[in-house]
Structures are given as C-alpha cells and as structure tokens.
Amino acid sequence: MSESNEPIVSVKNLSIGFDNEIIMKDVSFDVYPGERFVILGGSGSGKSTLLKHMIGLYSPFSGQILINGQDLTRADESQKMRILQAIGISYQSGALFGSMSLLENIRLPLEEFTNLSSTAMDLVCRIKLFQVGLLGYENHMPSELSGGMQKRAAIARAMALDPAILFLDEPSAGLDPITSLELDELVLSLSRSLKVTFVIVTHELSSIFKIGQRMIILDKKRKTIAAQGAPEELRLNSPDPWVRSFLNREPLINPD
C-alpha cells in the first residue's frame, strides 16, 4: 500500500469552520505515498470543506496540514504556491473552462508553472489525455463530452504537472453506475501505473470498497473523525455501531 514510513500528507489536531461555527475539531490523520485514501461522511459532515483546507483554499481555526513535511497552514503566499505544486485537484463539477478545448484546459497549469515550448506543452497534454482514455479528443469542447468524459478530462488537467498527490472531490457525483465503475477502474489504473497518491472525497460506498485502501469517516454529530482504517475492516469489525451501520447501509438500532 504505502511506499514510505513517512506520510506525504499529515493533518494534525485540525479544527475548521466558518465565522465562529466549528464544523470539525481535533481531526488528525496521515496519508502515505502511493496509497488511495478516502474521506467519507454523510451530507454536511464537512468532508469537502476538509479537502478545501487540505489544498489551501481555506485557513483552519487551529492545527496543521503538512504536505511533504511542509506546513501549509503557516506558509506565506509564495511558500504556499511552492507546496501546492506537489498536488493536483479535480473538483466535483470538473471545473473545465467551457470556452476552451480539452487541450487548452490541460495546458493552463503548464502555461502558468512551466517554461516548456508550445510543442512540448501540447505533447504533455496528449500524454495526459492518453492516460485517461481521451486521446483524440484534444479539440473537443467540454460541452461535447459526456459527464464521465468531463471527469476524466478534469483528472488529466490535475495531472498536468505530474503531482505526487491527486485530490478528487466526489469523482462519481452525477454519474450512472457503469460510468462510475469505469472511473473507479481509471483511478486504480493510474494508482498502479503512476504510483501517485490519491485523496478521494466521496459518499459512494461501492467506490470506497473498490478503490479505497484506508479511510476516515467524519461524523456530523460528533464533529470529528468517527473511525479510520481499512474500509472492509471497518465495515465488519468497527467497535462503533454507528460506523458499522453507515458502511453496511443498515438502520442503527437503539442509536442512543
């Protein structure tokens, strides 16, 4: 699973929220190089908000987020930009620019962060499209693609700078079961071939059991992590009845 004893991402005693409202408190976990790590929780549990803190979009109330040992929460803007070049992000909506072709979308990070020639950039774009099964669609506009293809294109753009860590926010959202399964297979393929680390926010249990190696489960009521470990192990053997109920899609008997 992991290729190093040192975490590539380390979240320590994190408390997050907005204004004066705490959403999550005392959140701590590690992600190791090469693994597929899942953040799970019910609606409103804060999983996407946690991810946005992990990629530097929001600042926490307290705690630390370390990426490759560098503290994102205490970095100035120039330091933060250097730290964040180690990551790629695919948002729930895909967030492709509708007025640009796929090739132009994928070129954006290359144009901003590299000195490659135009020819070299186009070659990198085609390699990334090949890796997600979209080679030949360089000149297509996002509106010409299916939802699953847009998700793949967003992953290709996230991989443009060859990041060590890929963050995927609800990659299966809005997809039919077959397309969702195909996206799971893509994540597995990229994980095996590129040895990239995945941090995946999702509520799709079928995806979690297929692609997740370790996970945390956020509990809205407790405002913290309810459990962490291997998905199947937690489903079968978690000492927390709520966790077993959640992962088995079964009603919790006598929840109090």
C-alpha positions as CSV (number, residue, x, y, z in Angstrom):
1,M,0.0,0.0,0.0
2,S,2.4,2.7,1.2
3,E,5.9,3.0,-0.2
4,S,7.3,5.0,2.7
5,N,7.0,5.1,6.5
6,E,6.8,8.9,6.3
7,P,3.4,10.4,5.5
8,I,3.1,12.6,2.4
9,V,0.2,14.4,4.0
10,S,-0.2,14.8,7.7
11,V,-3.2,16.5,9.3
12,K,-2.7,17.3,13.0
13,N,-5.3,18.4,15.5
14,L,-7.2,20.4,12.9
15,S,-10.3,22.4,13.7
16,I,-12.2,24.0,10.9
17,G,-15.3,26.0,10.3
18,F,-16.7,29.4,9.2
19,D,-17.1,32.6,11.2
20,N,-17.5,31.2,14.7
21,E,-19.0,27.9,13.9
22,I,-17.0,24.8,14.3
23,I,-17.6,22.1,11.6
24,M,-14.8,19.7,12.5
25,K,-12.5,19.6,15.5
26,D,-9.4,17.6,16.6
27,V,-9.0,16.0,13.2
28,S,-5.8,14.0,12.8
29,F,-4.7,11.5,10.2
30,D,-1.8,10.7,7.9
31,V,-1.7,9.8,4.2
32,Y,1.2,7.7,2.9
33,P,2.9,7.8,-0.5
34,G,1.2,5.7,-3.2
35,E,-2.0,4.9,-1.3
36,R,-5.6,5.6,-2.1
37,F,-7.0,7.4,0.9
38,V,-10.8,8.1,1.2
39,I,-12.6,10.8,3.2
40,L,-16.1,9.7,3.8
41,G,-19.0,11.2,5.6
42,G,-22.7,12.0,5.4
43,S,-24.2,15.1,4.0
44,G,-23.0,18.2,5.9
45,S,-20.3,16.3,7.7
46,G,-17.6,18.6,6.3
47,K,-15.7,16.2,4.0
48,S,-15.4,18.6,1.1
49,T,-14.7,21.5,3.4
50,L,-11.8,19.4,4.9
51,L,-10.5,18.8,1.4
52,K,-10.5,22.5,0.6
53,H,-8.5,23.2,3.7
54,M,-6.0,20.5,2.7
55,I,-5.4,22.2,-0.7
56,G,-5.0,25.6,0.8
57,L,-8.3,27.2,-0.2
58,Y,-9.4,27.9,3.4
59,S,-7.4,28.5,6.6
60,P,-8.2,26.4,9.7
61,F,-9.1,27.7,13.2
62,S,-6.2,25.7,14.6
63,G,-4.0,22.7,13.8
64,Q,-1.6,21.8,11.0
65,I,-1.6,20.5,7.5
66,L,1.8,19.2,6.3
67,I,2.4,18.3,2.7
68,N,5.8,16.6,2.2
69,G,6.7,17.8,5.7
70,Q,5.9,21.5,4.9
71,D,3.3,23.3,6.9
72,L,0.7,24.7,4.6
73,T,-1.2,26.4,7.4
74,R,1.8,28.6,8.3
75,A,3.2,29.2,4.8
76,D,3.2,32.7,3.2
77,E,1.8,33.0,-0.3
78,S,5.0,32.3,-2.1
79,Q,5.7,29.3,0.1
80,K,2.2,28.0,-0.3
81,M,2.4,28.1,-4.1
82,R,5.6,26.0,-4.0
83,I,4.0,23.5,-1.6
84,L,0.8,23.2,-3.7
85,Q,2.8,22.4,-6.9
86,A,3.0,18.9,-5.4
87,I,-0.7,18.4,-5.7
88,G,-3.4,18.3,-8.4
89,I,-7.1,18.7,-7.8
90,S,-10.2,17.5,-9.7
91,Y,-13.3,19.3,-8.4
92,Q,-16.8,17.7,-8.2
93,S,-18.1,19.6,-11.2
94,G,-14.9,19.1,-13.2
95,A,-14.5,22.9,-13.4
96,L,-13.4,22.8,-17.0
97,F,-13.5,26.1,-18.8
98,G,-16.4,25.8,-21.3
99,S,-14.9,28.2,-23.8
100,M,-11.7,26.2,-24.1
101,S,-10.9,22.8,-25.8
102,L,-9.7,19.9,-23.7
103,L,-6.1,20.6,-24.9
104,E,-6.4,24.3,-23.9
105,N,-7.8,23.3,-20.5
106,I,-4.9,21.0,-19.8
107,R,-2.4,23.5,-21.0
108,L,-3.4,26.1,-18.4
109,P,-1.2,24.8,-15.5
110,L,1.7,24.2,-17.9
111,E,1.5,27.7,-19.2
112,E,1.4,29.1,-15.6
113,F,4.1,27.0,-14.0
114,T,6.5,25.8,-16.6
115,N,8.8,27.2,-19.4
116,L,8.0,24.4,-21.8
117,S,7.7,25.2,-25.5
118,S,4.2,25.2,-27.1
119,T,5.0,22.0,-28.9
120,A,6.2,20.3,-25.6
121,M,3.0,21.5,-23.8
122,D,0.8,20.0,-26.5
123,L,2.7,16.7,-26.2
124,V,2.3,16.7,-22.4
125,C,-1.5,17.3,-22.9
126,R,-1.8,14.4,-25.3
127,I,0.1,12.1,-22.9
128,K,-2.3,13.1,-20.1
129,L,-5.4,12.6,-22.3
130,F,-4.0,9.2,-23.4
131,Q,-3.6,8.2,-19.7
132,V,-7.3,8.9,-19.0
133,G,-8.5,7.3,-22.2
134,L,-9.3,10.6,-24.1
135,L,-6.6,10.7,-26.7
136,G,-8.2,12.1,-29.9
137,Y,-10.5,14.5,-28.0
138,E,-7.9,17.3,-27.8
139,N,-10.1,19.7,-29.9
140,H,-13.4,18.9,-28.3
141,M,-15.2,21.4,-26.1
142,P,-16.4,20.3,-22.6
143,S,-20.0,20.6,-23.7
144,E,-19.4,18.0,-26.4
145,L,-18.4,15.4,-23.8
146,S,-20.4,13.1,-21.5
147,G,-20.3,13.6,-17.8
148,G,-17.8,10.8,-17.4
149,M,-15.6,12.1,-20.1
150,Q,-15.6,15.5,-18.4
151,K,-14.5,13.9,-15.1
152,R,-11.6,12.1,-17.0
153,A,-10.6,15.4,-18.6
154,A,-10.5,17.1,-15.2
155,I,-8.3,14.4,-13.9
156,A,-6.0,14.8,-16.9
157,R,-5.7,18.5,-16.2
158,A,-5.0,17.7,-12.5
159,M,-2.1,15.5,-13.7
160,A,-0.6,18.1,-16.0
161,L,2.3,19.0,-13.7
162,D,2.9,15.4,-12.6
163,P,1.9,16.0,-9.0
164,A,2.7,13.5,-6.3
165,I,-0.8,13.8,-4.8
166,L,-4.1,13.9,-6.6
167,F,-7.2,15.2,-4.7
168,L,-10.5,14.0,-6.2
169,D,-13.7,15.7,-4.8
170,E,-16.8,13.5,-5.4
171,P,-15.4,12.0,-8.6
172,S,-18.6,9.8,-9.1
173,A,-21.1,12.5,-8.4
174,G,-23.8,12.7,-11.1
175,L,-22.6,9.6,-13.0
176,D,-24.5,6.4,-13.8
177,P,-23.3,3.2,-12.1
178,I,-21.5,1.9,-15.2
179,T,-19.6,5.2,-15.8
180,S,-18.9,5.4,-12.1
181,L,-17.3,1.9,-12.2
182,E,-15.3,2.9,-15.2
183,L,-13.9,5.9,-13.3
184,D,-13.0,3.7,-10.4
185,E,-11.1,1.5,-12.8
186,L,-9.3,4.5,-14.1
187,V,-8.2,5.5,-10.6
188,L,-6.9,2.0,-9.9
189,S,-5.0,2.0,-13.2
190,L,-3.4,5.4,-12.5
191,S,-2.6,4.4,-9.0
192,R,-0.8,1.3,-10.2
193,S,1.0,2.7,-13.2
194,L,2.0,6.2,-11.9
195,K,2.3,5.3,-8.1
196,V,0.6,8.6,-7.4
197,T,-1.2,9.2,-4.1
198,F,-4.9,9.7,-4.2
199,V,-7.0,11.5,-1.6
200,I,-10.6,11.0,-2.6
201,V,-13.7,12.6,-1.0
202,T,-16.8,10.5,-1.8
203,H,-20.0,9.2,-0.3
204,E,-20.2,6.3,-2.9
205,L,-19.8,3.1,-0.8
206,S,-19.3,0.9,-3.8
207,S,-16.4,3.0,-4.9
208,I,-14.9,3.1,-1.4
209,F,-14.8,-0.7,-1.2
210,K,-13.3,-1.0,-4.7
211,I,-10.6,1.6,-4.6
212,G,-10.0,2.7,-1.0
213,Q,-7.1,1.3,0.9
214,R,-7.6,3.4,4.1
215,M,-10.2,5.9,5.1
216,I,-11.6,8.2,7.6
217,I,-15.3,8.6,8.4
218,L,-16.5,12.0,9.5
219,D,-19.4,12.2,11.9
220,K,-21.5,15.4,11.7
221,K,-23.0,14.9,15.1
222,R,-19.6,14.4,16.9
223,K,-17.9,17.0,14.6
224,T,-14.8,14.8,14.3
225,I,-13.5,11.5,12.9
226,A,-15.6,8.6,14.0
227,A,-13.3,5.9,12.6
228,Q,-10.2,5.4,10.4
229,G,-8.8,2.3,8.9
230,A,-9.3,-0.2,6.0
231,P,-12.8,0.1,4.6
232,E,-13.7,-3.6,4.8
233,E,-12.2,-4.0,8.2
234,L,-14.3,-1.1,9.5
235,R,-17.4,-2.4,7.8
236,L,-17.1,-5.8,9.5
237,N,-15.3,-5.1,12.8
238,S,-15.6,-1.5,13.8
239,P,-16.3,-1.3,17.6
240,D,-18.6,1.7,16.8
241,P,-22.2,0.6,15.9
242,W,-22.8,3.8,14.0
243,V,-19.8,3.2,11.7
244,R,-20.9,-0.4,11.0
245,S,-24.4,0.8,10.3
246,F,-23.2,3.6,8.0
247,L,-20.9,1.3,6.0
248,N,-23.5,-1.6,5.8
249,R,-26.3,0.8,4.8
250,E,-28.4,-0.6,7.7
251,P,-30.5,1.3,10.2
252,L,-28.9,1.8,13.6
253,I,-30.8,0.0,16.3
254,N,-31.1,2.0,19.6
255,P,-28.8,4.8,18.4
256,D,-28.6,6.3,21.9
